[in-house]
Amino acid sequence: MHSGFPTSTGVGRITTAGVITVWPLPEARELTALVYDPRHHGFVVADAKAAVLRWFPTPA
């Protein structure tokens, strides 16, 4: 299972060891929510300020 969290302009991940990694999402303005899509191995991210959904593939 993959988990992540949105920041205002990126997507983050916390490992079980407590390591936090954040990847910027180009052109993101105000990310508010994300949902993991296991079929495509990535996240659909809601950008509230731009009123769009953005795709973010899961980093290796």
N, CA, C and O atoms as a CHARMM CRD file, in Angstrom:
* protein
*
  240
    1    1 MET  N      0.84700  -1.18400   0.00000 PROA 1      0.00000
    2    1 MET  CA     0.00000   0.00000   0.00000 PROA 1      0.00000
    3    1 MET  C      0.89000   1.24400   0.00000 PROA 1      0.00000
    4    1 MET  O      1.91100   1.28600   0.68700 PROA 1      0.00000
    5    2 HSD  N      0.50100   2.23400  -0.76100 PROA 2      0.00000
    6    2 HSD  CA     1.24400   3.47900  -0.82800 PROA 2      0.00000
    7    2 HSD  C      0.49100   4.54700  -0.04900 PROA 2      0.00000
    8    2 HSD  O     -0.73900   4.57500  -0.03300 PROA 2      0.00000
    9    3 SER  N      1.24200   5.41100   0.58800 PROA 3      0.00000
   10    3 SER  CA     0.60100   6.52000   1.28100 PROA 3      0.00000
   11    3 SER  C      1.38900   7.77900   0.97600 PROA 3      0.00000
   12    3 SER  O      2.57000   7.73500   0.63300 PROA 3      0.00000
   13    4 GLY  N      0.72200   8.86700   1.10500 PROA 4      0.00000
   14    4 GLY  CA     1.36000  10.13800   0.84200 PROA 4      0.00000
   15    4 GLY  C      0.51300  11.24200   1.42200 PROA 4      0.00000
   16    4 GLY  O     -0.58100  11.01000   1.93700 PROA 4      0.00000
   17    5 PHE  N      1.04100  12.45600   1.32800 PROA 5      0.00000
   18    5 PHE  CA     0.29600  13.61100   1.80900 PROA 5      0.00000
   19    5 PHE  C      0.58900  14.79600   0.90200 PROA 5      0.00000
   20    5 PHE  O      1.68300  14.89700   0.34800 PROA 5      0.00000
   21    6 PRO  N     -0.37600  15.69100   0.74700 PROA 6      0.00000
   22    6 PRO  CA    -0.12600  16.87400  -0.07400 PROA 6      0.00000
   23    6 PRO  C      0.50100  17.98700   0.77300 PROA 6      0.00000
   24    6 PRO  O      0.17900  18.14300   1.95100 PROA 6      0.00000
   25    7 THR  N      1.39300  18.74900   0.15800 PROA 7      0.00000
   26    7 THR  CA     1.83300  20.02200   0.71700 PROA 7      0.00000
   27    7 THR  C      1.16000  21.07100  -0.17000 PROA 7      0.00000
   28    7 THR  O      0.36800  20.71000  -1.04100 PROA 7      0.00000
   29    8 SER  N      1.44600  22.31900   0.02000 PROA 8      0.00000
   30    8 SER  CA     0.78200  23.31700  -0.81900 PROA 8      0.00000
   31    8 SER  C      1.17900  23.18700  -2.29100 PROA 8      0.00000
   32    8 SER  O      0.37800  23.49800  -3.17200 PROA 8      0.00000
   33    9 THR  N      2.41100  22.73000  -2.57000 PROA 9      0.00000
   34    9 THR  CA     2.86100  22.64300  -3.95900 PROA 9      0.00000
   35    9 THR  C      3.58600  21.34100  -4.28300 PROA 9      0.00000
   36    9 THR  O      4.33000  21.28100  -5.26200 PROA 9      0.00000
   37   10 GLY  N      3.38400  20.30600  -3.48500 PROA 10     0.00000
   38   10 GLY  CA     4.06600  19.04100  -3.74300 PROA 10     0.00000
   39   10 GLY  C      3.39000  17.87700  -3.05200 PROA 10     0.00000
   40   10 GLY  O      2.35800  18.02100  -2.39600 PROA 10     0.00000
   41   11 VAL  N      4.00800  16.71500  -3.22100 PROA 11     0.00000
   42   11 VAL  CA     3.50900  15.48400  -2.61300 PROA 11     0.00000
   43   11 VAL  C      4.61600  14.92400  -1.73700 PROA 11     0.00000
   44   11 VAL  O      5.77300  14.85300  -2.15200 PROA 11     0.00000
   45   12 GLY  N      4.25200  14.52500  -0.51500 PROA 12     0.00000
   46   12 GLY  CA     5.23900  13.99800   0.41400 PROA 12     0.00000
   47   12 GLY  C      4.97000  12.56000   0.78200 PROA 12     0.00000
   48   12 GLY  O      3.87900  12.03300   0.56900 PROA 12     0.00000
   49   13 ARG  N      6.00600  11.92700   1.35000 PROA 13     0.00000
   50   13 ARG  CA     5.87500  10.55300   1.82100 PROA 13     0.00000
   51   13 ARG  C      6.69000  10.42100   3.10700 PROA 13     0.00000
   52   13 ARG  O      7.77600  10.98900   3.21800 PROA 13     0.00000
   53   14 ILE  N      6.16700   9.67400   4.07500 PROA 14     0.00000
   54   14 ILE  CA     6.87400   9.38500   5.32100 PROA 14     0.00000
   55   14 ILE  C      7.06900   7.88300   5.39300 PROA 14     0.00000
   56   14 ILE  O      6.10800   7.12300   5.27400 PROA 14     0.00000
   57   15 THR  N      8.32200   7.44700   5.58800 PROA 15     0.00000
   58   15 THR  CA     8.58400   6.01500   5.70000 PROA 15     0.00000
   59   15 THR  C      8.33600   5.55600   7.13500 PROA 15     0.00000
   60   15 THR  O      8.17300   6.37700   8.03700 PROA 15     0.00000
   61   16 THR  N      8.31000   4.25600   7.33500 PROA 16     0.00000
   62   16 THR  CA     8.13000   3.72300   8.68800 PROA 16     0.00000
   63   16 THR  C      9.32100   4.06600   9.58100 PROA 16     0.00000
   64   16 THR  O      9.20500   4.02200  10.80500 PROA 16     0.00000
   65   17 ALA  N     10.45800   4.40700   8.98700 PROA 17     0.00000
   66   17 ALA  CA    11.63500   4.82100   9.74800 PROA 17     0.00000
   67   17 ALA  C     11.58900   6.30800  10.09900 PROA 17     0.00000
   68   17 ALA  O     12.47800   6.81700  10.78200 PROA 17     0.00000
   69   18 GLY  N     10.55300   6.99800   9.63100 PROA 18     0.00000
   70   18 GLY  CA    10.40500   8.41200   9.94000 PROA 18     0.00000
   71   18 GLY  C     11.07500   9.36200   8.96200 PROA 18     0.00000
   72   18 GLY  O     11.17600  10.55700   9.24000 PROA 18     0.00000
   73   19 VAL  N     11.53400   8.85900   7.82800 PROA 19     0.00000
   74   19 VAL  CA    12.16900   9.70000   6.81100 PROA 19     0.00000
   75   19 VAL  C     11.08400  10.36300   5.97200 PROA 19     0.00000
   76   19 VAL  O     10.20600   9.69200   5.43000 PROA 19     0.00000
   77   20 ILE  N     11.15500  11.69700   5.87100 PROA 20     0.00000
   78   20 ILE  CA    10.17500  12.46400   5.09400 PROA 20     0.00000
   79   20 ILE  C     10.81900  12.91200   3.78600 PROA 20     0.00000
   80   20 ILE  O     11.91800  13.46600   3.78300 PROA 20     0.00000
   81   21 THR  N     10.12600  12.66800   2.67800 PROA 21     0.00000
   82   21 THR  CA    10.56700  13.11700   1.36100 PROA 21     0.00000
   83   21 THR  C      9.40800  13.88200   0.73000 PROA 21     0.00000
   84   21 THR  O      8.25900  13.44400   0.79400 PROA 21     0.00000
   85   22 VAL  N      9.71500  15.03100   0.11700 PROA 22     0.00000
   86   22 VAL  CA     8.68100  15.82600  -0.56400 PROA 22     0.00000
   87   22 VAL  C      9.15900  16.10100  -1.98600 PROA 22     0.00000
   88   22 VAL  O     10.28300  16.55200  -2.20300 PROA 22     0.00000
   89   23 TRP  N      8.27500  15.81700  -2.95600 PROA 23     0.00000
   90   23 TRP  CA     8.56300  16.08700  -4.36300 PROA 23     0.00000
   91   23 TRP  C      7.68100  17.24100  -4.82900 PROA 23     0.00000
   92   23 TRP  O      6.47200  17.22100  -4.60100 PROA 23     0.00000
   93   24 PRO  N      8.26600  18.24400  -5.47800 PROA 24     0.00000
   94   24 PRO  CA     7.45000  19.34800  -5.99900 PROA 24     0.00000
   95   24 PRO  C      6.61500  18.88200  -7.18700 PROA 24     0.00000
   96   24 PRO  O      7.04000  18.01700  -7.95300 PROA 24     0.00000
   97   25 LEU  N      5.45200  19.44700  -7.33000 PROA 25     0.00000
   98   25 LEU  CA     4.57600  19.15500  -8.46400 PROA 25     0.00000
   99   25 LEU  C      4.54000  20.42400  -9.31600 PROA 25     0.00000
  100   25 LEU  O      3.94900  21.42300  -8.90700 PROA 25     0.00000
  101   26 PRO  N      5.16700  20.39700 -10.50000 PROA 26     0.00000
  102   26 PRO  CA     5.23700  21.60000 -11.33100 PROA 26     0.00000
  103   26 PRO  C      3.86100  22.24000 -11.54600 PROA 26     0.00000
  104   26 PRO  O      2.87400  21.55100 -11.80300 PROA 26     0.00000
  105   27 GLU  N      3.81800  23.52600 -11.44100 PROA 27     0.00000
  106   27 GLU  CA     2.63400  24.35800 -11.65200 PROA 27     0.00000
  107   27 GLU  C      1.56200  24.20600 -10.57700 PROA 27     0.00000
  108   27 GLU  O      0.48100  24.78000 -10.71200 PROA 27     0.00000
  109   28 ALA  N      1.83000  23.45600  -9.52400 PROA 28     0.00000
  110   28 ALA  CA     0.85400  23.32000  -8.43600 PROA 28     0.00000
  111   28 ALA  C      0.72700  24.65100  -7.71000 PROA 28     0.00000
  112   28 ALA  O      1.70700  25.37300  -7.53300 PROA 28     0.00000
  113   29 ARG  N     -0.50900  24.96700  -7.28900 PROA 29     0.00000
  114   29 ARG  CA    -0.75400  26.25100  -6.62100 PROA 29     0.00000
  115   29 ARG  C     -1.25800  26.06800  -5.19500 PROA 29     0.00000
  116   29 ARG  O     -0.83800  26.80200  -4.30100 PROA 29     0.00000
  117   30 GLU  N     -2.14500  25.11300  -4.96300 PROA 30     0.00000
  118   30 GLU  CA    -2.66400  24.86900  -3.61500 PROA 30     0.00000
  119   30 GLU  C     -3.25100  23.45900  -3.54800 PROA 30     0.00000
  120   30 GLU  O     -4.45700  23.26700  -3.69800 PROA 30     0.00000
  121   31 LEU  N     -2.38100  22.48200  -3.32100 PROA 31     0.00000
  122   31 LEU  CA    -2.82500  21.09100  -3.27700 PROA 31     0.00000
  123   31 LEU  C     -3.55500  20.83900  -1.96700 PROA 31     0.00000
  124   31 LEU  O     -3.10200  21.25500  -0.90100 PROA 31     0.00000
  125   32 THR  N     -4.68900  20.15500  -2.05700 PROA 32     0.00000
  126   32 THR  CA    -5.50200  19.96900  -0.86100 PROA 32     0.00000
  127   32 THR  C     -5.78600  18.51100  -0.52800 PROA 32     0.00000
  128   32 THR  O     -6.02800  18.19600   0.63700 PROA 32     0.00000
  129   33 ALA  N     -5.76600  17.62300  -1.49400 PROA 33     0.00000
  130   33 ALA  CA    -6.09700  16.22200  -1.23300 PROA 33     0.00000
  131   33 ALA  C     -5.46500  15.34600  -2.30000 PROA 33     0.00000
  132   33 ALA  O     -5.16800  15.80200  -3.40400 PROA 33     0.00000
  133   34 LEU  N     -5.26300  14.08100  -1.95500 PROA 34     0.00000
  134   34 LEU  CA    -4.76100  13.13900  -2.95100 PROA 34     0.00000
  135   34 LEU  C     -5.35800  11.76700  -2.71400 PROA 34     0.00000
  136   34 LEU  O     -5.73900  11.41600  -1.59700 PROA 34     0.00000
  137   35 VAL  N     -5.43000  10.99400  -3.80000 PROA 35     0.00000
  138   35 VAL  CA    -5.96100   9.63700  -3.76400 PROA 35     0.00000
  139   35 VAL  C     -5.00100   8.75700  -4.55800 PROA 35     0.00000
  140   35 VAL  O     -4.63200   9.09700  -5.68200 PROA 35     0.00000
  141   36 TYR  N     -4.59600   7.63000  -3.97900 PROA 36     0.00000
  142   36 TYR  CA    -3.69400   6.71000  -4.66700 PROA 36     0.00000
  143   36 TYR  C     -4.46600   5.88000  -5.69000 PROA 36     0.00000
  144   36 TYR  O     -5.54700   5.37100  -5.39400 PROA 36     0.00000
  145   37 ASP  N     -3.91000   5.74400  -6.89000 PROA 37     0.00000
  146   37 ASP  CA    -4.49400   4.92400  -7.95100 PROA 37     0.00000
  147   37 ASP  C     -3.57800   3.71700  -8.16700 PROA 37     0.00000
  148   37 ASP  O     -2.57100   3.83600  -8.86600 PROA 37     0.00000
  149   38 PRO  N     -3.90600   2.55400  -7.58200 PROA 38     0.00000
  150   38 PRO  CA    -3.01500   1.39900  -7.67900 PROA 38     0.00000
  151   38 PRO  C     -2.86600   0.85100  -9.09700 PROA 38     0.00000
  152   38 PRO  O     -1.84200   0.24900  -9.42100 PROA 38     0.00000
  153   39 ARG  N     -3.86600   1.05000  -9.93500 PROA 39     0.00000
  154   39 ARG  CA    -3.77200   0.56500 -11.31900 PROA 39     0.00000
  155   39 ARG  C     -2.68100   1.27700 -12.10100 PROA 39     0.00000
  156   39 ARG  O     -2.02200   0.67900 -12.95300 PROA 39     0.00000
  157   40 HSD  N     -2.49500   2.55600 -11.80600 PROA 40     0.00000
  158   40 HSD  CA    -1.52300   3.36100 -12.55300 PROA 40     0.00000
  159   40 HSD  C     -0.32000   3.77400 -11.70900 PROA 40     0.00000
  160   40 HSD  O      0.53700   4.52400 -12.17700 PROA 40     0.00000
  161   41 HSD  N     -0.25300   3.29500 -10.48000 PROA 41     0.00000
  162   41 HSD  CA     0.88200   3.53700  -9.57200 PROA 41     0.00000
  163   41 HSD  C      1.21300   5.02100  -9.41700 PROA 41     0.00000
  164   41 HSD  O      2.33100   5.46000  -9.69000 PROA 41     0.00000
  165   42 GLY  N      0.23200   5.76400  -8.98200 PROA 42     0.00000
  166   42 GLY  CA     0.44500   7.18400  -8.74600 PROA 42     0.00000
  167   42 GLY  C     -0.72700   7.78400  -7.99900 PROA 42     0.00000
  168   42 GLY  O     -1.63300   7.07500  -7.56000 PROA 42     0.00000
  169   43 PHE  N     -0.69800   9.08800  -7.86000 PROA 43     0.00000
  170   43 PHE  CA    -1.71200   9.81500  -7.11100 PROA 43     0.00000
  171   43 PHE  C     -2.46900  10.79200  -8.00200 PROA 43     0.00000
  172   43 PHE  O     -1.89000  11.41800  -8.89000 PROA 43     0.00000
  173   44 VAL  N     -3.75100  10.91300  -7.75400 PROA 44     0.00000
  174   44 VAL  CA    -4.54700  11.98800  -8.32400 PROA 44     0.00000
  175   44 VAL  C     -4.60600  13.04000  -7.22300 PROA 44     0.00000
  176   44 VAL  O     -5.04000  12.75500  -6.10600 PROA 44     0.00000
  177   45 VAL  N     -4.17200  14.25000  -7.53900 PROA 45     0.00000
  178   45 VAL  CA    -4.04700  15.31200  -6.54800 PROA 45     0.00000
  179   45 VAL  C     -4.98600  16.46100  -6.90000 PROA 45     0.00000
  180   45 VAL  O     -5.02800  16.89400  -8.05200 PROA 45     0.00000
  181   46 ALA  N     -5.73400  16.95300  -5.92500 PROA 46     0.00000
  182   46 ALA  CA    -6.64600  18.08400  -6.14300 PROA 46     0.00000
  183   46 ALA  C     -5.90900  19.38900  -5.89900 PROA 46     0.00000
  184   46 ALA  O     -5.31000  19.58300  -4.84100 PROA 46     0.00000
  185   47 ASP  N     -5.95400  20.28000  -6.87500 PROA 47     0.00000
  186   47 ASP  CA    -5.36500  21.61600  -6.75500 PROA 47     0.00000
  187   47 ASP  C     -6.52400  22.60200  -6.64700 PROA 47     0.00000
  188   47 ASP  O     -7.13500  22.96500  -7.65200 PROA 47     0.00000
  189   48 ALA  N     -6.81900  23.03000  -5.42900 PROA 48     0.00000
  190   48 ALA  CA    -7.99300  23.86800  -5.16200 PROA 48     0.00000
  191   48 ALA  C     -7.91500  25.23700  -5.82500 PROA 48     0.00000
  192   48 ALA  O     -8.90400  25.71400  -6.38100 PROA 48     0.00000
  193   49 LYS  N     -6.76200  25.86600  -5.77100 PROA 49     0.00000
  194   49 LYS  CA    -6.64000  27.22100  -6.31700 PROA 49     0.00000
  195   49 LYS  C     -6.74600  27.23600  -7.84600 PROA 49     0.00000
  196   49 LYS  O     -7.32800  28.15400  -8.42300 PROA 49     0.00000
  197   50 ALA  N     -6.18000  26.21300  -8.49500 PROA 50     0.00000
  198   50 ALA  CA    -6.24200  26.13900  -9.95300 PROA 50     0.00000
  199   50 ALA  C     -7.51800  25.43500 -10.43100 PROA 50     0.00000
  200   50 ALA  O     -7.81700  25.44700 -11.62600 PROA 50     0.00000
  201   51 ALA  N     -8.27400  24.82200  -9.50700 PROA 51     0.00000
  202   51 ALA  CA    -9.51800  24.10600  -9.81600 PROA 51     0.00000
  203   51 ALA  C     -9.29500  22.99600 -10.83800 PROA 51     0.00000
  204   51 ALA  O    -10.05000  22.86100 -11.80100 PROA 51     0.00000
  205   52 VAL  N     -8.23500  22.19500 -10.61100 PROA 52     0.00000
  206   52 VAL  CA    -7.92400  21.07500 -11.49200 PROA 52     0.00000
  207   52 VAL  C     -7.48400  19.86800 -10.66500 PROA 52     0.00000
  208   52 VAL  O     -7.11700  19.99700  -9.49700 PROA 52     0.00000
  209   53 LEU  N     -7.52800  18.69200 -11.29600 PROA 53     0.00000
  210   53 LEU  CA    -6.92200  17.48800 -10.72800 PROA 53     0.00000
  211   53 LEU  C     -5.60000  17.29300 -11.46200 PROA 53     0.00000
  212   53 LEU  O     -5.52000  17.46800 -12.67800 PROA 53     0.00000
  213   54 ARG  N     -4.58500  16.93600 -10.72300 PROA 54     0.00000
  214   54 ARG  CA    -3.26200  16.72700 -11.32100 PROA 54     0.00000
  215   54 ARG  C     -2.83400  15.28400 -11.08500 PROA 54     0.00000
  216   54 ARG  O     -3.22300  14.67400 -10.08900 PROA 54     0.00000
  217   55 TRP  N     -2.04000  14.74000 -11.99300 PROA 55     0.00000
  218   55 TRP  CA    -1.52600  13.39300 -11.88300 PROA 55     0.00000
  219   55 TRP  C     -0.09000  13.46600 -11.36700 PROA 55     0.00000
  220   55 TRP  O      0.70500  14.28800 -11.82400 PROA 55     0.00000
  221   56 PHE  N      0.23400  12.58800 -10.40100 PROA 56     0.00000
  222   56 PHE  CA     1.58800  12.50500  -9.86000 PROA 56     0.00000
  223   56 PHE  C      1.97900  11.04000  -9.78200 PROA 56     0.00000
  224   56 PHE  O      1.47500  10.32400  -8.91600 PROA 56     0.00000
  225   57 PRO  N      2.88100  10.56000 -10.67600 PROA 57     0.00000
  226   57 PRO  CA     3.29700   9.16200 -10.61300 PROA 57     0.00000
  227   57 PRO  C      4.11600   8.89800  -9.36300 PROA 57     0.00000
  228   57 PRO  O      4.85900   9.77100  -8.91500 PROA 57     0.00000
  229   58 THR  N      3.98900   7.70500  -8.79500 PROA 58     0.00000
  230   58 THR  CA     4.73400   7.35100  -7.59500 PROA 58     0.00000
  231   58 THR  C      6.22700   7.27700  -7.92000 PROA 58     0.00000
  232   58 THR  O      6.62600   6.53000  -8.81300 PROA 58     0.00000
  233   59 PRO  N      7.05500   8.04200  -7.20500 PROA 59     0.00000
  234   59 PRO  CA     8.50700   7.98000  -7.43400 PROA 59     0.00000
  235   59 PRO  C      9.06500   6.61800  -7.00800 PROA 59     0.00000
  236   59 PRO  O      8.52100   5.95900  -6.12200 PROA 59     0.00000
  237   60 ALA  N     10.13200   6.22200  -7.64100 PROA 60     0.00000
  238   60 ALA  CA    10.76800   4.92400  -7.32600 PROA 60     0.00000
  239   60 ALA  C     11.44500   4.96800  -5.98700 PROA 60     0.00000
  240   60 ALA  O     12.02900   3.97300  -5.55800 PROA 60     0.00000
